[in-house]
């Protein structure tokens, strides 16, 4: 499939060209990149590796990973989550922008990305245990106190920017890669946890519009890419259905009968 390059036509409409030199020039549409999702076994290995490497580490990687797997939250959304965003009574989390205050730095997301996500009982318990270990009044869920103090110093000195607030943890990708290596997984990235969650939601019967709303996608096209990611399940179900079809005696008989016999039967039928 090809898509017409209409930039030349735009120049014609603006009066910049008399004719469109690109009228018959077409650019190939690049194939869709396969979406990487972790298998249930890989998820368990990643969580275990995160727990095993937790000793002496200030970041609660295991909780970060679990929360991403059950909410499909992005890295920046997780790192900018405060305790005020979590409603333990209703068992949900509010993915919300932050204002520049004494406790929090400015962090913006698109309006379509602001949403409320459900939390499981198990995750609520993990969050409560984690909160009990944090200093009183400490605002952020996943920013370690030592890192938070450094950020506060940068904010006082005026060297902290809104861009810094997008991903306020240093060496994030590097540390996650080490967890993957410890889990015995050769390829992957943190965002694959989100992709895994979205694919799981679709696989378990949630509608595309529902997944779109929870994921914070601005269009159905983005959500539909994750539906493609579960195509292997569709193939497996189709293969099983085909196997059941072949179980019928007539079809099984045709498959067992040599080709030559089919030909003779056809010729006999024509002669008759």
C-alpha positions as CSV (number, residue, x, y, z in Angstrom):
1,X,0.0,0.0,0.0
2,X,1.2,3.5,-0.9
3,X,0.3,6.9,0.3
4,X,0.3,9.9,-2.1
5,X,2.8,12.6,-1.2
6,X,0.6,15.8,-1.5
7,X,3.1,18.4,-0.4
8,X,3.4,19.4,-4.0
9,X,-0.3,20.0,-4.3
10,X,-0.2,22.2,-1.2
11,X,2.4,24.3,-2.9
12,X,0.1,24.6,-6.0
13,X,-2.8,25.7,-3.8
14,X,-0.6,28.4,-2.2
15,X,0.4,29.7,-5.6
16,X,4.0,28.7,-5.2
17,X,4.0,26.3,-8.1
18,X,2.0,26.1,-11.4
19,X,1.8,22.3,-11.3
20,X,2.4,19.5,-8.8
21,X,5.7,17.8,-9.6
22,X,5.0,15.1,-7.0
23,X,1.6,14.2,-8.4
24,X,2.7,10.7,-9.4
25,X,5.3,10.2,-6.7
26,X,4.2,7.8,-4.0
27,X,5.9,7.0,-0.7
28,X,5.7,3.4,0.6
29,X,4.0,3.1,4.0
30,X,6.5,1.6,6.4
31,X,5.4,-1.7,7.9
32,X,4.1,-1.7,11.5
33,X,6.7,-2.4,14.1
34,X,5.8,-5.5,16.1
35,X,4.7,-4.7,19.6
36,X,6.9,-6.4,22.2
37,X,4.9,-7.8,25.1
38,X,6.2,-9.9,28.0
39,X,4.9,-13.4,28.6
40,X,3.4,-14.2,32.1
41,X,6.6,-16.2,32.8
42,X,8.8,-13.3,31.8
43,X,6.7,-10.9,34.0
44,X,7.3,-13.2,37.0
45,X,11.0,-13.3,36.2
46,X,11.3,-9.5,35.9
47,X,9.5,-9.0,39.2
48,X,11.6,-11.6,41.0
49,X,14.8,-10.0,39.5
50,X,13.7,-6.6,40.7
51,X,13.1,-7.9,44.2
52,X,16.4,-9.8,44.3
53,X,18.3,-6.6,43.3
54,X,16.4,-4.4,45.7
55,X,18.9,-4.8,48.5
56,X,20.6,-1.4,49.0
57,X,18.7,0.1,46.1
58,X,16.7,3.3,46.8
59,X,14.1,2.7,44.0
60,X,11.3,0.3,44.6
61,X,11.7,-1.3,41.2
62,X,9.4,-4.3,42.0
63,X,6.5,-2.0,42.8
64,X,7.2,0.2,39.8
65,X,7.0,-2.8,37.5
66,X,3.9,-4.3,39.2
67,X,2.1,-1.0,39.0
68,X,2.9,-0.6,35.3
69,X,1.7,-4.1,34.6
70,X,-1.7,-3.5,36.2
71,X,-2.3,0.1,35.2
72,X,-0.4,0.5,31.9
73,X,1.0,3.8,33.3
74,X,3.9,5.4,31.5
75,X,7.3,5.9,33.1
76,X,6.8,9.6,33.5
77,X,3.3,9.1,34.9
78,X,4.6,6.7,37.5
79,X,7.6,8.8,38.6
80,X,5.4,11.9,39.0
81,X,2.8,10.1,41.1
82,X,2.3,11.5,44.6
83,X,0.6,9.9,47.5
84,X,-2.3,12.3,47.1
85,X,-3.0,10.7,43.7
86,X,-3.8,7.4,45.4
87,X,-7.3,6.9,46.9
88,X,-6.8,3.9,49.1
89,X,-10.5,3.8,50.0
90,X,-11.7,3.7,46.4
91,X,-8.7,1.6,45.3
92,X,-7.8,3.8,42.4
93,X,-5.0,6.2,41.2
94,X,-5.4,9.6,39.6
95,X,-3.0,10.3,36.7
96,X,-3.0,14.0,37.1
97,X,-0.7,17.0,36.2
98,X,1.3,18.7,38.9
99,X,1.7,22.4,39.8
100,X,4.9,24.0,40.8
101,X,4.6,24.1,44.6
102,X,6.9,23.9,47.6
103,X,6.5,20.1,47.5
104,X,6.0,19.3,43.9
105,X,7.5,20.4,40.6
106,X,5.5,21.2,37.5
107,X,4.6,18.3,35.4
108,X,2.1,18.5,32.5
109,X,0.3,15.8,30.5
110,X,-2.3,16.1,27.8
111,X,-5.9,16.4,28.8
112,X,-6.7,13.1,27.1
113,X,-4.0,11.4,29.2
114,X,-5.5,12.5,32.6
115,X,-7.5,9.5,33.9
116,X,-8.4,7.5,36.9
117,X,-7.2,3.9,37.0
118,X,-8.3,1.0,39.2
119,X,-5.9,-0.8,41.6
120,X,-6.1,-4.4,42.8
121,X,-6.3,-5.3,46.5
122,X,-2.8,-6.8,46.2
123,X,-1.3,-3.6,44.8
124,X,-3.1,-1.5,47.5
125,X,-1.4,-3.6,50.2
126,X,2.0,-3.2,48.5
127,X,1.5,0.6,48.3
128,X,0.5,0.8,52.0
129,X,3.5,-1.1,53.1
130,X,5.7,1.1,50.9
131,X,4.1,4.3,52.3
132,X,4.7,3.1,55.9
133,X,8.5,3.0,55.1
134,X,8.5,6.6,53.8
135,X,9.3,9.8,55.8
136,X,6.2,11.6,57.1
137,X,4.8,14.1,54.6
138,X,7.0,12.8,51.8
139,X,5.1,13.6,48.6
140,X,6.3,11.2,45.8
141,X,5.7,7.5,45.6
142,X,8.7,6.4,43.6
143,X,11.3,9.2,43.9
144,X,13.7,8.1,46.7
145,X,14.2,10.7,49.5
146,X,17.9,11.2,48.6
147,X,17.0,12.0,45.0
148,X,14.1,14.2,46.1
149,X,16.4,16.3,48.3
150,X,18.8,16.8,45.4
151,X,15.9,17.9,43.2
152,X,14.7,20.3,45.8
153,X,18.2,21.8,45.9
154,X,18.2,22.2,42.2
155,X,14.8,23.9,42.3
156,X,16.1,26.3,44.9
157,X,19.1,27.1,42.8
158,X,16.9,27.6,39.7
159,X,18.7,24.8,37.7
160,X,15.7,22.5,37.6
161,X,13.5,22.7,34.5
162,X,10.1,21.4,33.5
163,X,11.9,19.1,31.1
164,X,13.8,17.6,34.0
165,X,10.5,16.8,35.7
166,X,9.4,14.6,32.8
167,X,11.7,11.8,33.9
168,X,13.1,12.8,37.4
169,X,15.2,9.6,37.9
170,X,18.7,9.3,36.6
171,X,19.9,6.1,34.7
172,X,16.4,4.7,34.6
173,X,16.7,2.8,31.3
174,X,20.2,1.5,32.3
175,X,18.9,0.1,35.6
176,X,15.9,-1.5,34.1
177,X,18.1,-3.2,31.5
178,X,20.1,-4.7,34.3
179,X,16.9,-6.1,35.8
180,X,16.1,-7.7,32.5
181,X,19.5,-9.2,32.3
182,X,19.2,-10.6,35.7
183,X,15.8,-12.0,34.7
184,X,17.5,-13.7,31.7
185,X,15.6,-11.6,29.1
186,X,17.7,-10.4,26.3
187,X,15.6,-7.7,24.7
188,X,13.0,-5.3,26.1
189,X,12.3,-1.9,27.6
190,X,10.3,-0.5,30.4
191,X,7.5,0.7,28.1
192,X,6.9,-2.9,27.1
193,X,5.3,-3.4,30.5
194,X,2.6,-0.9,29.4
195,X,2.2,-2.7,26.1
196,X,1.9,-6.0,28.0
197,X,-0.9,-4.6,30.2
198,X,-2.8,-3.1,27.2
199,X,-2.6,-6.3,25.3
200,X,-3.8,-8.2,28.3
201,X,-6.8,-6.0,28.7
202,X,-7.8,-6.6,25.1
203,X,-7.1,-10.3,25.3
204,X,-9.4,-10.6,28.3
205,X,-12.3,-9.1,26.5
206,X,-12.2,-5.3,27.1
207,X,-13.4,-3.2,24.3
208,X,-11.1,-1.0,22.3
209,X,-12.8,2.2,23.5
210,X,-12.4,1.1,27.1
211,X,-8.7,0.4,26.6
212,X,-8.3,3.7,24.8
213,X,-9.8,5.6,27.8
214,X,-7.7,3.8,30.4
215,X,-4.5,4.1,28.4
216,X,-4.9,7.8,27.7
217,X,-4.7,7.3,23.9
218,X,-5.9,10.2,21.8
219,X,-7.0,8.1,18.9
220,X,-8.4,4.6,18.2
221,X,-5.5,4.0,15.8
222,X,-3.0,3.8,18.6
223,X,-5.2,1.4,20.6
224,X,-5.7,-0.7,17.5
225,X,-2.0,-1.4,17.3
226,X,-2.2,-3.3,20.5
227,X,-5.1,-5.3,19.2
228,X,-2.7,-6.4,16.4
229,X,-0.3,-7.5,19.1
230,X,-2.7,-10.2,20.3
231,X,-3.1,-11.6,16.7
232,X,-1.2,-14.7,17.7
233,X,-4.0,-15.6,20.1
234,X,-6.4,-15.2,17.2
235,X,-4.3,-17.4,15.0
236,X,-4.1,-20.1,17.8
237,X,-7.9,-20.0,18.2
238,X,-8.4,-20.2,14.4
239,X,-5.9,-23.2,14.2
240,X,-7.9,-25.0,16.9
241,X,-11.2,-24.3,15.1
242,X,-9.6,-25.7,11.9
243,X,-8.5,-28.8,13.8
244,X,-12.1,-29.4,15.0
245,X,-13.3,-29.0,11.4
246,X,-10.9,-31.6,10.2
247,X,-12.2,-34.0,12.9
248,X,-15.3,-34.5,10.8
249,X,-15.3,-38.0,9.1
250,X,-15.8,-36.7,5.6
251,X,-12.9,-34.1,5.7
252,X,-10.7,-36.6,7.4
253,X,-11.4,-39.2,4.8
254,X,-10.5,-36.8,2.0
255,X,-7.2,-36.0,3.7
256,X,-6.3,-39.6,4.1
257,X,-7.3,-40.6,0.5
258,X,-4.4,-40.4,-2.0
259,X,-4.5,-37.7,-4.7
260,X,-4.6,-40.3,-7.5
261,X,-7.8,-41.8,-6.0
262,X,-9.4,-38.4,-6.1
263,X,-8.5,-38.0,-9.7
264,X,-9.9,-41.4,-10.7
265,X,-13.2,-40.6,-8.8
266,X,-13.4,-37.3,-10.7
267,X,-12.8,-38.9,-14.1
268,X,-15.4,-41.6,-13.3
269,X,-17.9,-39.0,-12.4
270,X,-17.2,-37.1,-15.7
271,X,-17.5,-40.3,-17.8
272,X,-20.8,-41.2,-16.2
